[in-house]
Amino acid sequence: MNRVNDIYVVVLDSTFNVAPKGFYVGIVSTTIETENPDAEIVPGLDALGGRKDNILCRFNNICDVMNPKDTAAADNIHVTPGYDATSHFETTCLDVLETYRRVMGEELDLTTLQPNLEEEE
């Protein structure tokens, strides 16, 4: 598609309790590269079968992604970057791991956790 940034497409339905049975919520997101962001997401809408008669309601949202000026946190206040276009929160999970490392001074090791097999009451 001759783009620098990926276009992310996700579809959710009643299985995830986000839409009534038989309906879907589709999300198309990317990082804006041109002066025409609506045109940039057309390939993602096309992947969803995004004909206008199939869309009951469409919301467009453009927002800045903020980044902390100083990640050293000498004042012991740790600020993570804002959410980016990834629809599966990959970069957000990486931000959490990086923040843990900065706060705790070590990598988070989830391999040492033991599962609790007892049901909560």
Secondary structure, 3 states (H helix, E strand, C coil): CCCCCCEEEEEECHHHCCCCCCCCEEEEEECCCCCCHHHHCHHHHHHCCCCHHHCCCCCCCCCCCCCCCCCCCCCCCCCCCCCCCCCCCHHHHHHHHHHHHHHHCCCCCHHHCCCCCCCCC
